């Protein structure tokens, strides 16, 4: 039997509140332990797993014994404050039985939408993965309001998948995939096992705003797919209620697989090239230019001059020794530090800025290399 997760190295798994919390009895501890066992198996194979988990408000309601009716904003935020502690403890305990540490990450909308905060969030999550820990990510419901929310954790999970260059996003749901129509409304609806591309026809299958499934349902999952697949990740929607839900995917139980976009790296690099204003310039030597065209990061050692007043995460231009633009990207240093380390090698940088200083001036994942920025053929696929 083929493994439904084969070929995926970095996997983001989104877990809905209903999978984790029973309104009457609280945390579904047995289910969570089964999920932790699945995560441990994947880690043991050298995979990286990130969990995007709902459940803080639902669990907090249960602990505080709040009514089943609608909560005021401050009541929801208070429930989230209580539930988040309990949820983090539950994940930590479930994963620790397999020798795995959990790290809690609470995000607000700006953490994935504003460049500098995005870079900080990505660095933190990446470091946790490097330590072998499992990031457990949720929206910061204790402070988020309608104006600054993702709106649902499907879209949050997709943003995380894009931010972390994940290979696969798994949405564990109350339904086992996409159907030609909402099956609760249409008994003749057919299951769709594979989606090559998210077309208007596919979006229509998810239902419009008035659909039973539209709020926190299939429509938001298709929206998440547009984000994740556009960034280069595949996506799987499958039923999560069963024990060991990730093992069920591997066994080939029913799900829908969405293929990633055909050329997601080029699309993302066009965004960097065409939609951000440059805040400064770096003049680099011939060796750096050669390295950039070979798909490598721009290191401080190749930088000859720094121009402009920019901050980490800003877009800057990279010029060769004749002043011709050869690349642009998101810089990893503030201008003041960039001037300090220009021309330095790694050991010298650590001596100047301290241990843990960033190695790349612009990482290859954040670089666009080429001269004709509007020509897709001129965009480097490096990264």
N, C-alpha and C positions, 0 to 999 in steps of 0.2 A: 504494500500500500504506500502511495506517495505521501510525503510529509507536506502538509499544507503550509508550513512555516519555513520550508527549506529555502535557503538563499537569502534570508533576511538576517542582518547582523544587529541592527539597532531598531528596537521595536517599542512603540508607544502604545500603551493599553489604556483605554478610557473605560472607567467603571461608573455606572449610574447609581444613584441613591437607592433605587428599589432593589438592586442586587445585594447591597450591603446592609440595609436597615429594614427591619420589619416594624411597622408603626406600633404594634402591640408589644412585641418582645425585645425590640432593640437590635443590636448588632447581630448579624448572621455569621457567627464566629466559625462555624464549620465550613461555610462557603469560602470565607476569607482564607482559612488554612489551606483549602484545596487550591486556591489561586496562588498562594505563596509557594506551594509545592511545584506548581507549573513554572513559576518564575525561577525557582531554584534549578529546575531541570534545564531551562534555557541558559541560565548563567553558567551552569556546568559545561555547556557546549560552547562557551566562549561568546555567547550573545550578550547584548546590553539591553536592559528592560527599564523603561520609564513608565510609571503609573500616574495617570491623571484621574483623580478620584473625587467624585461627588460624595455627599453623605454627611457633611458637617452639620448642616441645619437639621436634617432629618434625625440624626443621632442626638443632637442637642435637644430637640423637641422631646424625644423619648426620655432622655435623662431628666429633663426639667418637668416632665409630665404636663406639657402644654396641650391645649385643646387641638382637635383635628382641623379646626377651621382656619381661615386665612389669618396670617400674622401681620402685625404692623411692622414697618421697616426696622424699628429699633428692637422689636422682639425677635425678628429673624436674625439680626446681627448678634444679639445676645445668645441666641441658640447656637449660632455658628461658633461663637467664642468658646462655649462649653463643649460643643461637639467636636471641634477641631482638635482639642487636647485628647479627647477619648479616641478619635479616629487615628491620630498619629501614634498613640500608644498601641492600638490594636494592630496597625501595620508593623510597628517595630517588633512586637511580640511574635506575630505570625512569621515574619521573615527571619527573626533571630534563631528560631528553631532549626533553620538551615544554615546558620552561620553567616547570615547576610544582614548588613546594617541598612537601616532606612534613613533617608534624609528628607525632611519636610521643606517644601518650597511653596510659599503662598504668593500668587501673582495678582496684579491688577492690570487693567488694559494697557496702561502705558509701558509696562515691562516688556511687552512684545511689539509695541507700535512705535515707541520712541527709541531712536538709534542707540544712544548711550546706555539707556537702561536695558535695552535688548542685548547689547554686548555684555553687560554685567551679568544678566540672567543666564545667558548662554555659557559664560565662563564658569559660573557657579555650578550649573547642572553638569557641564562637561567634566569639571574637577571631581564631582561626586562619582560620576561614572568611572573616572580614572582610578578612584579609590576602591572600586568594586561595590559601591553602595547602590541602592535602588532609590532614585528620587521619587517621592510621592508628592504630586503637584495638585494644587487646587486653587480656585479663585479665592482671593482674600475676602470672604463674605462678611467679615466683621466690619469692614470699612467701605466696601463697594456699594455704590448706589446705581440706580437705573442709568444715569448719564455716563458712568465710567465702568460699565460691566461688559464682559464678553457676551453675556446673554444666556449662554449655555455652555456646558463643558465639552460638548462635541466640537464646537469651534475653538475653544481653548486648547483642546487636545491637538487639533489640526495646526494651530499656531505653534505649539510646542514641537510637533513633528517637523514643521518647516524650519523653526529656529535651530533645532538640533540636527538637521540633515538626516532624519530618520529614514530607514528603508521601508518601514511598514507602520501604519496606524491601524489599530484594531479597536473598533467600537463594539463593546459588549452591550447588548441591547435586550429589550423584551421581545424582539422579533428576529427571525433567523435570516434576515437579508432583505433585499429589495424585491418588491413584487410589481407587476404591471399596473396594479391599482391597490389602494389600501385594503388588505384582506379582511379587515373587520367590517368593511362596507360592501365588499364585492366577493362573493364566494367563488367566482370564476377567476379570480386574480391568479396569475402564474408567477412562480418564483423565478428570479433571474440570477443564475450562478456567476455570470461574468459580465462586467461592464468595461468595454474597451476605452470609452471616452464619455464624459458627462456632457451630453447633448441636451438641447431643449426638451426633447422627447423623454429623456431620462428624468429631468427635473419635473416634468409634468406628472410622471408616475408617483412622485413623492407627495403630491397633493399641494393645493394652494393654501392660502392663509386660513381658509375655513375648514380645512381638512382635520379630521379627528387626530391625525398623526403629525400635524404641522408644528405644534408648539412643543419643543423638546423632543420631537419625533423624527420621522423620516426626512422631512424638509431640512431640518438643521443638520442631519447627517450628510445629505447631499451637498449642502453648503460647506460642510467640513471637508468633504471629498474634493471639492473644487480648490480649496486651499492646500490640502496635503498633496493631492496628486499633481497640482500645478507646481509644487515645490520639489517633486521628484519621488515622493513616497507612494507606495501602493496602499490601498485601504481595504480592510475586511470588515463587513458588518455581519454579526452572528449573534445568536441567542446566548445570553450570559447566565441564565438561571441555573443551568446544570453544573454539577460539581466538576472541577478541573476543566474550566471552559477553554483554556488554551490548548490543553491536550486534545479536546474535542475537535478543534480546528485541525490539528495535526492528523487526526484519524480520518479527516475528510467529511465530518458531519456538516450538515447544510449551512451555507453561508453565501455571501456575495463578495466577490473579489473585484476591486476597481483597479485597473492598470494605471500606473503613473503617466504623466504627460510625456510625449515623445521626446521633448528636448527641454526639460525643466531648468537645467543649469543655464542654458542660453537665455531663456526667458528671464530668470532672476538677474543675470548679468546685464541684460538690457535695462532692467529697472534701475540698477545702480548707475549705469551709464547715462541714462536719459532723463531721470526724474529727480535728481538731487543736484543742488548747486554746490560747486566746488568752493571750499573755504581756504585752500592753500595749495602750495606746489612743492614737490620734491624733485630736485635735479639729481639724477643718478648716473653712475658710470656705465661703461660698455658691458662690463661683466654682469651688472644687475639687469640690464636690458636683455642680455642673452638668457639669464636665469628666468626672467618673467616669461619670455617666449617659450621656454621649456616647461612652463606650468608650475613654477616654484613661487614661493612667497617672496616679498620684498624684504630683505634684511637690512638693518641699520648700516651694516658694513659697506653697502653699495651706495649709500646716500651721500652726496657731495654738498648739497645746500638745501636748507629748509626756508620756505617763504610763506608768509601769511600768519594769521592768528587763528588757530583752529583748536578744537578739543577732540579728545578721543571719540571716535564714532562718526566724525564729520567726513564728508567726501572731499578728497584732494586729488590733484592731478600729479602724474608722474611724467617727468620730461627727461629726454636723453641729453647728452652733453651739448647738442646743437640747439636745444630748446624745443624740440619736436615732442608733442605729447605721444607717449607710448602706452600709457595705462591710466586708470583712475580707480579709486577704491575707498573703502572705509578704513581710516587710519587708526592704529592701536595706541597711539601716544598723543598726549597734548603737545602743542607746538613747543612749549618750553622744554619738555623732556626730549622731544624729537631733536631739538638743536643740541642738547647735551650728548645724545648717543649717536648722532650722525657720524658715520665712518668707523664706528666701534664694532668690535667683535663681541661675541656673547660673554666671554670672561670679563672683558673690560666694562661691559654694560652692568653686570652684576656688581662689580667693584664700585661703579658710579652710583647706581640706583638701588642697590641692595639685592639680596637673593630673591628670586621669584619674578624678576623683571621680565617683561614680555620679549620673546625672541624675535618676532617679526614686526617690522614697521607696518606692513599691511599683509595680512594673511591671504593666501591664495584663494580661499573661499570668498573673500571680500574684494577681489580684484577683477577688473575687466581689462583685458589686454587686446589692443588693436587700435587702428587709426581711424577707420571710418565707422563711427559709433552707431550709425543708423543701419549699417549693412550687417545682417545677421552672420554672413560669412566671415566677418572680420572679428567676431567675438570669440575669445579664447574659451575653450571647454575645460581649462584647468580648474581643479578644485572639486 
